[in-house]
Amino acid sequence: MGSYDDIIDLPHHVSATRPHMPITDRAAQFSPFAALTKHGEAIVETARLTWERKELTEDAKADIELRLNLLAKQIARQPQVSITYFQPDEMKDGGSYITVAGIVIKIDVYDHIVVMLDKTKIPIKNIFEINGEMFAGMD
């Protein structure tokens, strides 16, 4: 004989003083409780990939500096270039490599940035590669 054998076959209790609540209203009682509201966002953030910043060799740094100097001399001609640079991640270690293509309008040696026509500002220290027709034959 089990613990509930004496009540297992009794009919379901129905209140004589309160009306029966519809099942949709019963479920609504518990919907405001969301213990894991930010859990899904945390999982997505954890799964998002970042890459480590690659260290440039001295030769690669010298090549970027040479290309920036050539670009600075030709800036009035508005040369079309593509620049690949490292964008540090604001949320966790690492970041991503971004390539932008367009016209350079300014190389700011005081703020150490390259400004593109579309107002993109690229920190010179984060530049990984600069390419364009004006550099043909340098590779």
PEKAHU-V282977 format. One record per helix or strand of 3 or more residues. SS is the DSSP state (H for helix, E for strand). FROM is the first residue (numbers start at 1). TO is the last residue. If there is no record, write none. Layout:
BEGIN
ss->[SS,SS]
from->[FROM,FROM]
to->[TO,TO]
END
This chain:
BEGIN
ss->[H,H,H,H,E,E,E,E,H,E,H]
from->[23,39,58,75,80,95,113,121,124,127,133]
to->[31,47,73,77,88,108,116,123,126,132,135]
END
